[in-house]
Amino acid sequence: MENLTDIFNQLKALFQEFSPPLLPKVDDESHYDLWSFKDLVIEDRKRKEVYFAGLIIQKSYVGFYYMPVYAEPEIKQFFKPELLSRLKGKSCFHIHKLDPLLLDQIKTALKRGFVEYQNRGWV
């Protein structure tokens, strides 16, 4: 198994390309997330922040949490099989091993999700 810290750090570097304007609430050696801090109304509810994505080192994988799937469920149709096979539930991907192909797919998903948030005025 690949070193989970190495996987986490490689993915964190991808996340940091979106900061700013997205900013972390948690940034430590095993947990990193990105949020949009903006006064919004989503589904008639006032919000001051919107969660975008996160990383957490778990016991045997790095959890990649990707919230744009809630904003636009059809976004999943653009995921390649390598990434889609790691999806557990609606928005959490279990990353056990990271190769250049999967890294590129995660980068593409982050970009697509960021554009979706921009289009909705959430960023």
C-alpha positions as CSV (number, residue, x, y, z in Angstrom):
1,M,0.0,0.0,0.0
2,E,1.2,3.5,-0.8
3,N,2.0,5.8,2.1
4,L,-1.2,7.6,3.0
5,T,0.6,10.7,4.0
6,D,2.2,10.9,0.5
7,I,-1.2,10.5,-1.1
8,F,-2.7,13.2,1.2
9,N,0.1,15.6,0.4
10,Q,-0.2,15.1,-3.4
11,L,-3.9,15.7,-3.2
12,K,-3.6,18.7,-0.9
13,A,-1.3,20.3,-3.4
14,L,-4.1,20.0,-6.0
15,F,-6.6,21.5,-3.6
16,Q,-4.3,24.5,-2.8
17,E,-4.6,25.6,-6.4
18,F,-8.1,26.8,-5.5
19,S,-7.0,28.7,-2.4
20,P,-7.8,31.5,-2.6
21,P,-10.6,32.2,-3.3
22,L,-11.6,28.9,-1.4
23,L,-10.1,28.7,2.1
24,P,-9.5,25.9,4.6
25,K,-11.3,25.6,7.9
26,V,-9.0,22.7,8.9
27,D,-5.4,22.4,7.7
28,D,-3.3,19.9,9.5
29,E,-1.2,16.8,8.7
30,S,-4.2,14.5,8.3
31,H,-7.2,16.8,7.5
32,Y,-7.6,19.5,4.9
33,D,-10.7,21.1,3.5
34,L,-11.8,24.0,1.3
35,W,-14.8,26.3,1.8
36,S,-16.3,29.3,0.1
37,F,-17.0,32.0,2.6
38,K,-19.7,34.2,1.2
39,D,-23.2,35.3,2.3
40,L,-25.5,33.2,0.2
41,V,-29.1,31.9,0.0
42,I,-29.3,28.3,-1.1
43,E,-32.7,26.6,-1.3
44,D,-34.2,29.5,0.7
45,R,-31.6,29.1,3.5
46,K,-29.1,31.8,4.4
47,R,-25.5,30.5,4.6
48,K,-22.2,32.2,5.3
49,E,-20.2,29.4,3.9
50,V,-20.3,26.4,1.5
51,Y,-18.2,23.3,1.7
52,F,-16.3,22.5,-1.5
53,A,-14.0,19.5,-0.9
54,G,-11.9,17.8,1.8
55,L,-9.3,15.3,2.6
56,I,-8.9,13.1,5.6
57,I,-6.4,10.3,6.3
58,Q,-8.4,7.3,7.5
59,K,-7.0,3.9,8.6
60,S,-6.5,2.4,5.2
61,Y,-7.2,5.2,2.7
62,V,-7.4,8.9,2.1
63,G,-11.0,10.1,2.0
64,F,-11.6,12.6,-0.7
65,Y,-14.9,14.4,-0.1
66,Y,-16.3,16.2,-3.1
67,M,-19.4,18.3,-2.4
68,P,-20.1,19.5,-6.0
69,V,-22.0,16.2,-6.6
70,Y,-24.7,17.6,-4.3
71,A,-25.0,20.8,-6.2
72,E,-25.0,19.1,-9.6
73,P,-25.5,15.3,-9.4
74,E,-25.0,14.9,-13.2
75,I,-21.4,15.9,-12.6
76,K,-20.7,12.2,-11.9
77,Q,-21.3,11.3,-15.6
78,F,-18.0,13.0,-16.3
79,F,-16.0,10.9,-13.9
80,K,-13.7,8.3,-15.6
81,P,-14.0,4.7,-14.4
82,E,-10.8,4.8,-12.4
83,L,-12.2,7.6,-10.2
84,L,-15.8,6.4,-10.2
85,S,-14.7,3.0,-8.9
86,R,-13.5,4.6,-5.7
87,L,-16.7,6.4,-5.0
88,K,-18.3,5.1,-1.8
89,G,-21.7,6.7,-1.1
90,K,-22.6,10.0,-2.7
91,S,-19.5,12.1,-2.3
92,C,-16.6,10.2,-0.7
93,F,-13.9,8.6,-2.7
94,H,-11.5,6.1,-1.0
95,I,-8.0,6.6,-2.4
96,H,-5.7,3.7,-1.5
97,K,-3.2,4.2,-4.3
98,L,-2.5,7.3,-6.4
99,D,-1.2,7.1,-10.0
100,P,-0.8,9.9,-12.5
101,L,-4.1,8.9,-14.3
102,L,-6.1,9.1,-11.1
103,L,-4.4,12.2,-9.9
104,D,-5.3,13.9,-13.2
105,Q,-8.9,12.7,-12.9
106,I,-9.2,14.2,-9.4
107,K,-7.7,17.5,-10.7
108,T,-10.2,17.6,-13.5
109,A,-13.1,16.9,-11.0
110,L,-11.9,19.7,-8.8
111,K,-11.7,22.1,-11.7
112,R,-15.2,21.1,-12.9
113,G,-16.7,21.5,-9.4
114,F,-15.0,24.9,-9.0
115,V,-16.5,26.1,-12.3
116,E,-19.9,24.8,-11.1
117,Y,-19.6,26.7,-7.9
118,Q,-18.6,29.8,-9.8
119,N,-21.6,29.5,-12.2
120,R,-23.9,29.3,-9.2
121,G,-22.3,32.4,-7.6
122,W,-21.0,30.4,-4.6
123,V,-17.4,31.5,-5.1
